[in-house]
Amino acid sequence: MSLLDRHTGFVRALRHGGLPVSLAEGLDAARALTVLDLADRETLRAAYAASLVKRHTHRPVFDTLFELWFPVGVGADPDRPGDEGEGASGRVEAASEAASGVDAAAEAAEAFRDRLRELLLGEDDIALRRLAREAVGRFGAFDGPSGSSWSAHLVGRALDPRTLMAGLLRAVLGGQLPGGVAERNARRMIQARVDRLDEHIVADVRRRLAEERGVQRVAETAVKPAVENLDILRASRADLIALRREVQPLAQRLATRLTIRQRAGRHGRLDFRRTVRASLSTGGVPLTTRHRPRRPHKPELVVLCDASESVASFAHFTLLLAYALREQFARVRVFAFIDTVDEVTRFFERPGGDVTDAMRRLTAEANLVRLGGHSDYGHAFEVFAQRYGEVIGPKSSLLILGDARNNYQDPALAALAAMVAPARHAWWLNPEPERDWDTGDSIASVYGRRLPMIECRNLAQLGRFIGGLT
């Protein structure tokens, strides 16, 4: 593969991974290649990152793809000159060892663990990477249903570095008593080294697979979407932690946009004195009125979210958003429902409280289930209108979040209309793709006739929704 083909393939893979790389930025990176020492891989990485990466959240995707398109070398152990090439030799070595018996394999694994024990106590990342590659060549090969392949899991099982923790802690602490700050710091340091080893193992497995199957094919499955493109309905616990860091800026933008709309929507009160003074130039006829400037103030927000199991990750994200919105609005009232509704604002009011603790208390204490625990939007809207209808007024913005799947129950459109009518603004954010609306028990377009129904599956779409509030 020529350098030009590698460059264009890399840029294409970045775009596929969710990074917004423009044509001009791609050309900037190509020009940088003409003045760099291409043998200096880290300088090459830095030049590409400076040209193509705009946000820190894009860096993991960039680094993963860079390792695939610009590998440190080829073969079983490219760090060692004269090492025999590629995956076949690694598999031959693994196969011969398997044939020699379990004891030989166990001895080989123990030898690797002895070397690993020393490296985890040091800071030689190059040596740690070399050991990871040797271990992949020795333990990572296997024969699957579709042919031979490589597995990071097999390598991790052979090395099992976490079982070395107790001995490593004794070595780091020396004669110090266990427990306290010293042990916590030692555990954190060792765990960071173990995590780095795992990264090296996964990177080398991907490199070998890319050599055998093609870079493009491996790149399509190796890269997780950037955090702003994560599908919230399928977000894992780790994904939700990453989302939490991105929610606060969006909450600030939402509050700012709503404040701008509120200020621009109406003039301030009539300034009678300035109007009379201005009329003197037109013979006392007040052709132009003067108004007092509106005092900027924080808007009010009412959030109503579906907390059923089918949208559990989205409900968690919704409450993360509501938690971040507390400081941006004059008043935030948060309500959750499954087949009945309850106000959950109280779980988010404690100063300095953690959202995870708030979620735990909400799950245990909130009254969200009336009968079977399946979503019933109609009944929830009717209960909200009866119990909490007065919380929505002319200064309020109403935000409903849910997939509009009503389990074939009464949609209670009159109750929804009664909620939307007094609100200054009202929107419905739906975490499902628009192509799935009105399929099965979804009545998204039915509710969409009462207030704007907006697809909101990830942070990027939420950002575009907020940016459109002009």
N, C-alpha and C positions, 0 to 999 in steps of 0.2 A: 504494500500500500504506500503510495507516494505521500509526501508531507502535505501537499495540497488536499488530497483525498482525506487524509486523517484530520486536517483542520476543518474541512467542510462537514465531515461526518460528526466531529465533536460538537460543532455549533448546532447542527441539526438535532443531535441528541439532547443538548441543553434546552433547546426550545421544546422538544417533546417532554422533557422533565419538568416543564413549567416555568423556566427562566425566560423573561422577556428580553431576548437578544435581538437587537435591530441589525439591519444590513450594515449601517455605518459602524456599529460596534464590532461586528465581525471583521470588517475591513481594517479597523484600528488594530485588532489582535493580529491579523495577517501581516500588517506592516511591522509590528513589533518583532515578528519572527525573523525579519530580514536583518535586524541589528543585534540579535541575542546570540549567545553561545548556546546552541541547541543541546549540547552535552550537559549543560548545567540544568538539571531537571527542575529544581526548586525555583530557580529564576524564571524558567518557562512557566511554571505554575503561577507564580506571582504576577507575571505579565498578563496571562490569560485572565486571572481573577480581577486584576485592576481594570481590564477592558470590558469584561462581560458580566461581572457580578455586581448587582446594585444593592442588595440587602443581605444582612448577615444570615437571615434564615435560608437564603439560597446556597450558602457555602457548603453544607453537607452534600447536597445534590451535585454541586460542581466538583467537589473532591472525589466523590465516587466515580463520576464519569471521567474525570481526568486520569484516575488510576487505570481505567479500562482503555482509554484511547492513547495514553502516553505511559505505558507500563515501564517500570524500572528496568525491565529486561525480559528475556524470554527463556524458556527452559525450566528445568526442575529447580535450580537454584542460581539465578542470574547474578547473585552477589559474589559467587565464587568462580573465578576464571578457570576454564578448563572443565567445568562441570558438564556432564553429558546432557544433551538436549531434552527437553520437553516431556510431555506426560507419559509417553510409553515407557521410558526408563524408570520413572517413578513407580509405575504399575508393576513392572517386572520385579523391582526390588520388593514391593509390598507382597506380590504373589509368592516370591521365593521365601520370604519370611513366614508367610502363612503356611507354606508347605513344610517348613522346618519345625512347626509345632507351636503350641500356645506358650510354652515356656520361653522360647526365643523372643516372641512378640512382647511378652511381659518384661523380659530383661531390657529390650530396646526401649519400651515405654519408660521404665524406671531410669534408664540412662538419660533420656530426655528430661525427665522430671528433676534429676539431680542438676542438670545444666540450667533448667528453668528456675530452680530455687535460688541459684546464685544471681541470675539475671533480674529476678524480681526484687532483689535487695539493692541493685545498682540502678544506674541511669543510662545504660548503653542501649539506646533505642535501635541502633543499627544491628547490634548483636541479637536483640530480641526479635527483630524482623527476620533475621537470617534463621534463627531457630524455628520461627513459625513456618517458614517456607520448607525447611527440612522436614518438619513434622507433617506438613501437608503431603509432601512427597512420600513419606513413610507410612502414614496412617490414613490419609484422606481418600485413597482410591477404593472404589467398590464397583461391582457389576449390578446394574439395575435392570428393570424390565426393558428399557429402551437402549441398553448398551452400557458400556463403562462410563463412569463419571467420577466426580469429586464431591466430598462432603465435609463441611466445616464441623458438623456435629460429631463425626467420627474422630476427628482430631481432638476436639474438646474432651470427648469421653476418654481418649487415651491419655492425654496429659492431666486432665482433671485438676487444674491449678488451684481451685478453691479449697481442696483438701490440704494444701500446704500452709493454709493461713495460720494455724496454731504455732507451727515451728517458726514461721517467718516473724510472727509477733514476738516470740521469745528472743529471736535474734536482734530485732530492732529495739526492743525495750531494754535488753541487757539485764541488769539486776533490778530494774524498776518494778514496783508492784503493779499488777494488772489493774485495769479500770482507770477511770478518770480521763483527763484531756489527752495525756500522752498516748494511751491505747486508742482513743478515737482517731487521733491524727495518724497513728501508725496504720490502722485499718483503712483509713481513707487513702493513704499513700499506696498501700499494697493493692487495694481494689482498683485504683487508677491504673496501675501497671498491668493488672490482669485484664482490665477492659482494653488496654492498648494491645495486649497480646491477641485478644479476640478480634480486634479490628485488623491486625496483620494477617491472621488466619483467614478471615472472610475475604480480605483483599486478594490474597494469593489464590484462594479457591476460584474467585471470579476471574483472575488473570488466566488461570489454566483453562477454565471453561471457555473464555473468550478466544484463546488460541485454537481451541478445538472446534468450537461451534460458530465462531464469528462474533466480532465485537458488538455489532448492532443487535443481534439476537439476545445476547446477555444483557446489554444495556437496557433493553425494554423491560426486563423483569427485575433488574438489580436496584433500580432507583425508586424510592418512595417519592410521592409528590411533595413539592415545597409546602410549608405549613399553611400558606394562604390558599392552596388548592386542595387540601385534604377534605375528603367527603366527611362532613361532620357526623352523619348517621353511622358511619363505619369507623369512627375514631376510636383508638385504643386509649388505655389509661395514660400512656406516655404521650400520645398525640394531644390529649386534653391538657396535659401539663404545658406542652409547647403552645397550645392555643391560648392558654391563660396569659402568657406574656404578650400576646398580640392584641388582646381584647381592649386593654386600657386606652391606647391611642384611638381606636375606633369609637369607643364611648365618648371621648372628648370631641371627636369630629361630629358625632351624632348630636350632641348637645349644642355645639356651635351652629350647626346647620339649622336646627329647629329654632334657635334664638334668632338667627338671621331672618328666617321665614316669618317669625312672629313680628319682628320689628318692621319688616318691609310690608307686611300685610295691611297695616293701618297707620294713619297719621296719629301724632300725639294730639292732646287736647288743644282747642282753639286758643291762641294767644290774642285776646281782644285788644290789648294796648298796642301791640306791634301791628295788628291788622289796621287799626284806625290810623296809626302813624303812616303806614304805607299808602293809605287811601288819599292822603293829602296831595300826593303827586298826580292824582286823577280826579281832582275836584271833589274829594270826599266820597267818591264811589269806590267801595271795597272790591275792586276787580280781582285782587289777589289776596287770599287769606294766608295768615301766618299761624303756624302751629308750634307748640312747645315740643322739644325733642323728647322722644320716648326714653324712659330710663331703662337701660338694659337690665334684664333680670333673668334668672334661670327658669326655664320652662318646667312644666310638670309632666310626669310620665306614668302611665299605667301599663303594666306588662301582664299579659295573660298567656300562660304556656301550658301545652300538653305535656304531662309528665308520665305518660304510659310507657310500657316496656318497649313498644315498637319504635319509639323515638327517644330511648333513654339517653343516648349520647347527645342528641340535639337538645334535650331538656337540660342536661348538665351544662352544655354550652350556653343555653339561654340564661341559666341562673348565673353563670360566670359573667355574662354580659350585664345582667341586672345588678350584680355585685359591683361591677366596675362603674355602672351608671350612677350609683348613689351620690358620689361627690360632684357629679356634673349637673344634676337637676335640683331644683328647689325641693321637689318631693317626688319620690319614687314609691309607688305601691305595686307590689308583686303578688300575683295570684297564680296558683297552679291547680290543675284539675286532671282527673282521669274520667270518672263518670259523675263526679260532683266536684265542687270548687271550694277552695279554702285560701285565705290570705296567708302568704308565707313571708311577708315583709319582716316579721319579727325575727326570723332566723338570720337576717342580714344586717341587723341594726347595731349589733355589738361592736363598739370601736375596736379596731385592731384584730377583729375576728378573722378566722380563716374560712375560706369558701368551702373547703372539704369538710370541716366540722359542721358548717351550716347545712350542707347537703345531707350529712348523716342525721342530723337532728330533724331535718325536713322529712326524710323518709320514715323516721320512726314516729313522729308526732303529728304531722299534718293529716287532716281529714280529707283525703282525695278519693276514697273508694266508697261507693254507696251499695252496689250489688256485686256484680261479677268481676269488677276490675278491668273492664274493657272500655275503650274510649267512647264517651257519649257527649259529643260537643253540644248537642241540642239541650240536654238537661243541664250541662254546666253553664251554658249561656242563660238559661232561664233562672237558675239559682243566683248567678252573678247579678242579673238585672234586678232581682227581688231584694237581695241582701246588700249589694254593694253599688247599685246603680248611681248613687249620689257622688261617688268618688270621681266620676268622669264629668268634667265641666268644660266651659269654653276656653280655659287655659291649658287643658290636658291634651296630650298626644297618646293615643291608644295603639299598642303594639301587641298583636296576637301572633303566637308562634306555634305551629303544629302542622301535621300532614293532611288535615281535613278528611281523615278516614273515620267515618262516623258509625261503622258497624251496622249500617242500614237502619239507624234510628231516626227519629224525627229531627230535622235540622234546626228547628226553632228559629226560623228566619226573623220573626217579629222581635224576638228577644235580642238577636244580634243587631237589628236595625235600631232598637232602643238604646243599645250601647254606643253605636257609631254616631247617632244623630247629634248628641251634645258635644262630642269631642271636636277639638280644633283640627286635629289631623288623626287619621286612622290608617293602619296598614296591617297586612297579614303576610308574614314571612313563612314560606313553605319549604321544608328541607328536602322534598322529593323533586326529582327532575320533572320539568313541565310535561314531558312526554308521558309520564305516568299518572298525571292528573286525570280524574274522571274514569279511572280503571278500577274494577272491583268495587269496593265500598267508598272510594274517594268521591267527594262532592265539591272539589275545589272550585270549579267554575260556578257552582250554585252560590257558594259563599263569596266568590270573586265578584258577583254582581252587586254585592252590598258594600264592599270596600276593596281597594287594590290588593290583588293576590300576587306576591312576588316570589320567584324562585330564589332560595337562599341556602345553597348546599355547602358553601365554604366561605372563608373570610374574604376571598376576592369578590364574590358576589355581594356579600354584606357591604364591602367597601364601595362597590359601584352603586348600591342602593343609597348609601349615605351621600355619596358624591352627587347623586341626582336630585337631592333635596335642595333645590335652588329657588 
